[in-house]
Amino acid sequence: MKLIQMMWIILFAVCLGSCTDDKDKTSAPYDPSQPVEVTDFTPKSGGGNTRMVIYGNNFGTDPSIISVKIGGKEAIVVSSKGNSLYCLTPSLCFEGSVEVKVGEQFSKAHAKYEYEPQLVVSTLCGYLDEYGKGDIKSDAPFNDCGKIDYPSWFSFDPQDHTMLYLIQADDEPSHRKTMRILDLDKEWISTGISADQGARMRSISWTPEGYMMIACAKGDLKAKSNYLLIPGADRNFKEPSQQIQVTTGKGCQSSMVHPINGELYYTNFDTGSLRRYDYKTFGYNNNETNYETMFSIKNSFEFTINPHPTGDYIYLIGEEAHYILRSNYDHDAKRYTTPYVVCGKSGEAGYKDLAGSNARLNCPGQGTFVYNKKYEEDNKKDHYDFYFADRKNHCIRKLTPEGMVTTFAGRGSKNLNADANGYVDGEVLQDARFDYPYALAYDKETDTFYVGDVNNHRIRKIAWEQAPEETEKEEITE
């Protein structure tokens, strides 16, 4: 953030010489024998890092003897021209008072700056040193947990939104990672179950009873492809009471338990197919003779399943094919129908914020549905937007029910360099940068996104700024 602020200061310095406002014409040095007076400021409202002009008398022309506080927080003074001075507003200056100190004299504006909370990216946990290295600590507080290795899939416990489970699935098949558990209430990360028998854990879904279903991939026809975790005492999935093999098969990249009927749907890498298996009818580990193929997706063998909260449809993210498909659910036949493209184009990577097949994605990762109150107020049929991590575009994108793709967060700090990736916290579009974001989760209780930022080895957070007393914010409806 400091580097970004310096860039704004340089831009300010370039622009000041051409300012022709009548209030800026007097450029006299500070006179200690005369009072300092603040008469006005503009703008009257905004967020942090807003360019503010403060008008008055006897500010002088030496920024080194001038201090500006807004809401009790120090602003960055850019320059002064006697009767006006230029500054950058600080973040989180909710109280809003505008105070100028020149030398030993103080003056305060009659009005207050109305601070508007911003949607910002911050760092929840994870650390790398100046050489890009860091240790991995299996159990540690967020502020001292070392680096986070390949965060690829998030899932909240549906019965406890403070417990966030993380799968670490490296692109390299020989790398087997353990599950991590983030306790958001205690601000603690711990290590859960390990990948066993050489399989990679790929995704987490939940049964209607609140049990955890894990999809895992291995190149063996008889390998475990889905297994169920029954929690231990106090709903403990770190040491589950039971681990039950549900299906076998080669290369299961993703699975889901239908939110209404509880049936298991899972992918098969070899055939690029979506399969249905009713394990409550046919029992555990009996899928090879009882599964049903819903459909196969040509040239898209690796895709993830993202169910709409109503169960009415699913989005299928073609991670290497650079597109998102939709398949509607036939409630009578208990089948998902032939999918069709909602955004992106198969085999064409790129970056374009457009609608439908005109949009371009580049290796999209995990996605999550987010309720939009405005859609319900407008009597729209679908009340949810879909947010997803776009890995090689280094950003988080939003897909509306109509198929419009826009960039929600990332690719900011354009004055820093020409790159899209990096590690910058701050306002979601103006400042923030990610580097290969993969995992994405949304907590509706706190209106907060969590991002697994792979190459930064960190868990990032997207949330509204809050005053110290505030506990609630409006839901995201943009």
N, C-alpha and C positions, 0 to 999 in steps of 0.2 A: 504494500500500500504506500510506503514512503516514496518509492520510486515513482509511482503513478502521480502522487502529489507533486513531486518535483517537476514532472513533465507539465502538469497544469501551470505551475509557477512560471516555467519558461514561456509557455503560451501566453500567459497574462502579460509578462514583461514585453513581449513583442507587440501586444495589442494596446498597451497603455498609451503609447506615444500618439496614437491616432484618435484618442477619445476627445470628443468636442462638446460634451455636455456642459452647460453653463455653470453647473455646480462644481466642475472640476478645473476651472480656469485659474484659480488662485493657487499658487505653489510657493508659499512662504515658509521659511524655517520655523521650527517650534520656538515660541517665546514664553519662557517660564513665568514672566510677569503677567501674562494674560491667561484667562481661564480656557480650559479645554471644554468643548461643548459638542455633544452628539445631537443632531437635529432630526435625522431620518436614516433609513437604510432600505435597501432593496436587494433581492426579493423579500417579501414578508413571510414566505413559507418555502419549504423544500426539505431535502434530506441532507445527509453528510456530503462533504466535498462539493457543496454548492458555491458558486462564485458570487460573493456578496460585496456590494458597494455600501460603505457607511459614509454619510454626509455629516458635516459639522464645521467646527472652527478650531484652528490652532493645533492641527494634528502634526504639522511639520512635514518634512520630507525624508526623515531618517527612520526606516522601519526597525532598526536595531533598538530604538528606545520606545517602541510602540508595542503594547500588548492588547490583544482583543480576546475577550471571553464571551462565549455564547452558551447560555444555559450552564454557566459555571465551568465550561470546558474550554481549553485553549484552542483558538483558531490559528491558522497559518496566515500571517500577514505577508502579503505579496509586495505591496508598495503603498506609498502615500504621496499625495499632491497638495498637502496643506489643508484644503477644505473637503477632501474626500480620501478615503483609503480603501484598499482592495484586500480581501481575505478569502480564505476557503473555510467554510463552516465545518466544525468538527462533527463526528458521528455521535449519535445518541445524546444530542444536546436538547433533551425534551423540555427542560424548564424554560428555556427560550429567552432569558434576559440577555440584552446586548450591552456590553460594557467595554469601554476603551480606556486604557491607561497610557498616558504619554509622560515620560519622566516620572514625576511623583504625583501627577494629577490624574483624577478619575472623572469620567462622565458616563452616564447611563441613559440609554434610549427610553422614551416613555412607553413605546410599544414593545411587544415581545415577538421573537421569531417563532413561527408555528412549525415545529418539527414534524415532518411526515416520515413515518417509519418506512424503511426500504426492505425489499426482499434481498437478502444477502447470502453469500456462500461463506462458510467458516469451516474450520478444521475441528472435527470431533476428537479424533485420536490418530496416532501414527506419527512417526518421526524418522527423518533421515538427517545425517550430519552434512556439513558443507561439502563433503566428498561423495555424497549420494549413497552412503552406507548406513546401516543400522542393524541392531540386534533384533531378534524375535523373542519376545517374552511371552511364555505360555499363559501366565496368570498375572495381571498387573492392572493398576489404575489407568484410566485413559491418558492422564498426563505423563505417564512413564511406562508406556507399553511397547516401546520400540516400533519397528516397522510392521505394517500389515501386508502379508504376502498374498498377492493375486486375489483380491476380493471380487468374486464373480457372480454371486447370487445371494440375495437377502430374503428373509422371510420372518415376519412378526408372528409371535405366538398369538393366535386369534383370541385367546382367553387372557392375555396379559401384554398390553402394548408396550411395556417397558422392557420386554425381552425380545431382542433381535438376533436371529440366527444367521450366520454367515458361512457360506461354502466358498472354499478357495480351490478353484479348478484351473490349474495352469493349462495353457495351450499345449504344453509338452506332455504327452501321455505317460511318460515315465515318472513324472512328478506327482506324487500322491500327497494330498494335503488333508489336515484335520479340519473338523468343523470348529468355528469359533462362536462364542456366545457373548453378546454385548448386553450387559445389564445397564440400561440407560438411567435407571433410578440411582443405582449405586456408583455409576460411572466406572465400571469395571469390565474388563475383557478377560475371558477364560477360555480354556480349550475343552471342547466336547469330544464326541466320538471320533475315532480315526478312520481313514479310508482303509478297508481291509481287502485281502485277496487280490491286491493289485488293481482294484476298481477305482474309478474317479467318481466322487459324488458330484452331481451336476445340478440338481434342483431340489427344492423342498415344496411340498404342498401339504394340505391338512384334510383329514377326514371330518365328517360332521361331528364325530365324537371328540374331536380335538387331539387326535393322534397325528404324529408326523410321518409323512410318506416321503422317502428319499429315492430319487432316481439316480442310478449310477451306470457308468459305461465301462465295458470291458470287451475285448475282442474275442469272446468265447460264446458259442451258442448256448452253453449250459450255465453261463455266468449269472449271478444274481443281478437283476436289472431294476427291481423295485423292492424296497423293504420298509416295514412299518416299525416305528418306535413307539412303545407304550411308556408313558412317563413313570418315573419312580415317585417316591413320596414327595409331597409339596410340589408336584408338577415339575419334576426334575428330569430334563432331557440330557443333562450332562452324563448322568448314570441311569439310563432308562431301565425299567423293570423287565422289559421284554424287547427283543429285536427279532422280527418275524419276516422271513423271506416271502414275498408275495408273487413275484414273477421272475422268470429267467429269460435270457435272450442276449443277443449281441448288440452292443452300441445303443443303449437307451440314453438319449440326450436330455429328455425332459418328460415330465409326467404331471398329471393333475388329477385330483379327485373331484368329481362334479359336485358343485355346491348344493345341488338339490337331491339327486338320486344316489350320490355316494359311489358311483361306479368309477373305475380307474381308466384313464385314457393315457397312453404313453406312446413315445416315438420309437421307431426302429431305424437305425442308421443305414443298414444294408439296403433297405427297400425304399427309404424316404417316406414311410407310411405312418399314419396315425392309427393306433389300435385301441380297441375297447376290451376291457376284461372285467366281468362282474365277479369279483373274488368272494363276495358274500354268498353268491349262488354256487360257484364252482370250487370254492375253497382256496386256500393259499397254495402257491407254487404248482398250479395246475393249468397254467395259461396256454401252453404250447398247443394244446388240442382244443382249447375253448375260447381263444381270443377271436375277435372279429375285426377285420380291416375296414376302417372308415373310408380311407382314400390314400393315394400315394401322390407325392409332390415331385414332379419331374425336375431334375437338376437342383434339388434343394434337400440334401440328405440330412443336414444338421439344422434343426429348427427348434425353438422353444415354444411352449404352450402358455398362453396368458388368458385365463378365463375372465369374462365379464362378471361383475358381482352378481348379476341376475342369473347367470348360467345360460343366457339366451344366445351367446356367441362366444367365440374365442378368437384371439389374434395369434397368428403363427408367425414368429419372427425368424426370417431366414438370415441367420447371422453372417454367413459367407456369401449369400446371394443378394444382399443389400435391398431387401424389400420386406413388407409386412402384408400377410394375407389375412382374410377374414373367413371364418366358417361358421355358419348359423346352425343352431341346434334345433332339431326336430323333436319336440317333446313327446310326441306320440310314438315315434319309432325309436326313440332314445339314440338317435344318430346325429353326428355332425355331418353336414352336407358338404359338397365339393367346394373348396375354398376359392376365393377370388382376390385379386390384388386391391389393397386399399391405399398403399403409398409405396413409392419407389419403383424400380424396374429391375427385374432379375438380371444379374450379371453386370449391371452398370453402377459402379460406385461413383459417388460424387457428393457435392454439398449444394442443395438448392432447397430453399423454403418456398414450396409451391404446393399445389393440390394434387392428390392422387398419383398417377404414374408419372407426372411431370416433376414430382419431388425426387431428390436424390439423397440416399443414405450411404453410409460407409461402415459396414460391419456393425449393425445395431446390436445392442446387448439386452439386458433385462428391461422389462417395462412394467408399469403399474397403472391401474385405473384410479382416477381421482374424481370424486363427486363435484359437480359444478352447480351451485345453487341457482344461478341465473337460468340455466337450461330448464330447470323445473318451473321456475317462475314464468318462463316464456312458453310453457306447455310443450316443450320438445319431447319427443319420444324417448330419446336417450339422454340421460343426465350425467354422463361421464366423459371426461377427456382421458386420453391415454398418453402418459409421459414415458419416454424411453431413453436409455443411454445410447448415444451414437459414438461408438468407441473411437474409430479412426478420424472422426470429425471433432473429437474432443469436446463434446457438448451434450447437454440434455435437451431433447426435442419434445414438442407437444403435437399430438395428433388429435384433431377434433372428430366428432362423429361423422361430419361431412367429408372427412378425408384431407383437411388442410393441415400441412406440416409447417410449424414455425420453430424457431430456436428459443428455448426457455431460459437456459443458463449456459455460460461458458463462451469461449472465443473472444473475451474482452481484452482490455488493456492494449488497444490497437496502437497506441503511441509508444509502447514498449519495444516491439519488434514486429516483424511480419508473420510470425508464427501464430498458429491457432492454439497450440498446446502450451502448457506451463503449469506453474503452481502459484496462483494468486487468489487470495481471499478478497471479498468485497461484493459490491452490488452485482446482481446476477449477470447482467449483460454488459454493463459499462466496464467492470473491473475483472470479474472472475475468469479463471482459467483452470481447466482440468488437463490431465494427460492420460488418455485411454480409460475413460470411465466405463465401467462394466456393470456392476451391481447397482440396482436402484430399488428403493423401498419408500413407501409413504405412510406416515402415521397420521390418520385422520383426527385422532384425539388432540394432537398438538399442532396440526397443520405444518408438518415438517417432512422434508425429503432427506433421505440418507443415500449417499453416493459412494460406491466402492471405486476409488481412484487408483487404478492399477499401477501405473508407472511412477506415481507419487507415493505409493505405499502408504496411503492414508485413507481414512474414512472422512468424507466431507459431509457437510450439513447445509441444507437450504431452508431458511426460515425467515419470518418477519422479525425485524428488530423490535425489541420490547423495552419499555421503560421499566425501571426496577420494580415498580409496584404492579405492573401488568402481568396477567396470567393468561389472557385470551386474546386472540386476533381473529379477524374475519377470515373465512376460508378463501383460498385462491380461486378467483373467478375470471381472471383475465383470459 
